[in-house]
Amino acid sequence: MAKTRGQDAFRPIGSVSLVLLQLLSGAIPGNGGKADFEVFGPREPVLAKVGEDADLPCYLYPNISAEDMELQWYRDQPSPAVHVHRKGKDVPEEQMALYQGRTTFLKDGVAQGRASVRIHNVTTFDNGTFHCQFNDGTMSAEATLWLRVAGLGSEPRIQVQVDQDGVVRAQCTSAGWYPEPQVEWRDFQGQMLPSETNISISPTTGLWAVASSLTVPSKAVGGMACSISSPLLTEKKVSRHHLPDPASRWFLSTTLPLFLAAAVLVATFTCLLWR
């Protein structure tokens, strides 16, 4: 019985020792312990239109202060960076040339582990992946963010030519789209019209331009609409063109010229009589 009591008396000491060893092993770097913090960003891509501002937020878990940390946003590689904020101050000399003068560090919430970089005047070249990294001097963690850029182009311009044989040739042009836009032609009954579309991209702005053409018999449509949209936006740009009815076109192309010719002859004959 005495031996049994002796074993029971030493069990709490052994348990306490085991707990202490576990705590120490978790506190020593390199022993498989978890990181002191993690960094998270938005789950969904951030959407911004060309010319607008875009915020790229990141936050710590747990929500410890990031005031004394180095915070860095970058693209493919950490240096040069999109924006660097080190111990309360921006470091513009470490920025990419593309982002110099175009970013602002939003410090509200830094004491609670939240920070964001605002990119001004978004362009197509900002589209893609970003990373934000938090470094406290002993360890660092980072998250990946996605910025999706959309360009809403100009109002479509429709130019129409009606041949003598009654064939309608129309072209719809517009510029300033991103990414590659979608073009549709429809008549006023909502039926799609077959067309041929050519697109081109500007090497300086990365924006797309559209030139879409269609050819239809004039009797087939009373008018047409050209619709252009971006796959990232719900809004679209639409232009419409009304065609005169065939009777009006016949009058304008035959009767009206004859009437004008007759009027000229009458005027000429009257002038001769007065002489």
KAKA-V211714 format. One record per helix or strand of 2 or more residues. SS is the DSSP state (@ for helix, = for strand). FROM is the first residue (numbers start at 1). TO is the last residue. If there is no record, write none. Layout:
SS,FROM,TO + SS,FROM,TO
//
This chain:
@,2,27 + =,38,41 + =,46,49 + =,54,61 + =,70,74 + =,83,86 + =,89,90 + @,92,94 + @,97,99 + =,103,106 + @,110,112 + =,114,119 + @,124,126 + =,128,135 + =,140,151 + =,157,162 + =,167,178 + =,182,187 + =,196,201 + =,208,217 + @,218,220 + =,223,229 + =,236,242 + @,246,274
//
